[in-house]
């Protein structure tokens, strides 16, 4: 069968050649028919005597078995040298960090936050926190003071790991607004007033040898994600999520014993946690971690010199590499590389095909989000690729498209959601609840969580189409959330910070197309009465926003507006702002899509 004509592109299907390593998912239909989540649960050995703990499945069981001396984490320093931790060493250091938490009086269930880059201390803290039974919440290191304060406050953070520079710039100014924050641990001590030296604490602590006997539904991870209105949402994930991390590492990433795997995602986001730490360690492979930021030649050197076999990265990075040119790629020996996957935003068909040209390997797009906790839809290693498609659901996941009315609300009849069955039509991507990594709530927001489920389905907020053969194709976000370089940015958060500037009366934030990041934030600002719009003021507002929000969240561009379009209730019509920005007819907003 061929792709539905309405979804066909000028890009031909990439017919896959037989894989050098036999894939785990060789027969998609047969595996989906036979797969049961209980089988995946049995693939993990659980805690002796009962219970399920992510740290045990990722490290503890390997450290006690034949993989104890296997390289677990390989950190690439700025100068290209490496520092590795075996599974036994990682287990020992995480047990010592659990001892630090115990000595500080931290309790199971307390929230431990991090504001760090890709340092070894972060990875040890994640595993030590989970081992102890506390809850880990990573923060993106590029956040400014306000996003950091807001998330620490909402999450009730009791412990924070960070650096001296981050503490001084982003935490100390708001520390008095965080009464729950008792302990700030500096990874680059010595300590200063109000902080503790993590190295000293680690040296003094006796390892916590017992792994907390957590239950599958016990809270393990807290990931904040942005929304269009209100505060960031704290998506709660449990220890049972490790079952989905194992299954998706097997089927979507095709991890095999002996693989050297590299996930480039920042550990401050869910991808860096689920697939930069948990999934590779659960499979007992070696995970490469680059402590520096992206540079084309550096990345190619890492791929070549570290003999990376499986590479999981983002469309923004791939577009940057494509800009650097095919010849630059061919100057490096990438013969070890056998599988490349991408996530975070829609992957341009051009990039999929360019990968085949540059490396002899097409890029495999996949789809998931913070709330799903793991990969839900993917292009698989053994299957042909339809460039531009998200792929097909992984075994164990039932996906569908829910019909929406003219107001964008899901259509429900007799208690059941109405599904789109025509491959020519779009609908809201929906998943049947029940997979192990599904989020179990928004922290302290039960009603917000309940609204995500309608007529027997979890609604993702993304619009998609499905072709006649079951491949899904991303259309756009169903709300106003901005996706920039793989990061979700809530316009409300941007608008709220802009309105704290003395000159700003109101603000509206939207995402506008960008050839590398996919989207960047543009803000429309209505000034207070009597304030004149000038270039100097524009730069001042931009600087104010960058200081408050951090460069990853702040607007790249400010436009002054005499009036902002609103609904009768006063809500800013961001879709109308986008229509005007893109030169689309304001009376018909149906063509608005996220950049591909």
Secondary structure, 3 states (H helix, E strand, C coil): CCCCHHHCCCCCCECCCCCCCCCCCCCHHHHHHHCCHHHHHHHCCCCCCCCCCHHHHHHHHHHCCCCCCCEEEEEECCCCCEEEEEHHHHHHHHHHHHHHHHHCCCCCCCEEEEECCCCHHHHHHHHHHHHHCCEEEEECCCCCHHHHHHHHHHHCEEEEEECHHHHHHHHHHHHHHCCCCCEEEECCCCCCCCCEEHHHHHHHCCCCCCCCCCCCCCEEEEEEECCCCCCCEEEEEECCHHHHHHHHHHHCCCCCCCCEEEECCCCCCHHHHHHHHHHHHHCCCEEEEECCCCCHHHHHHHHHHCCCCEEEECHHHHHHHHHHCHHHHHCCCCCCCCEEEECCCCCCHHHHHHHHHHHCCCEEEEECCHHHCCCCEECCCCCCECCCCCEEECCCCCEEEECECCCCCECEECCEECECCCCCCCEEEEECCCCCCCCCCECCCHHHHHCCEECCEEEEEEEEEECCCCCEEEEEECCCCEEECCEEECHHHHHHHHCCCCCEEEEEEEEEEECCCEEEEEEEEEECCCCCCCHHHHHHHHHHHHHHHCCCCCCCEEEECCCCCECCCCCECHHHHHHHHHCCCCCCCCCCCCCC
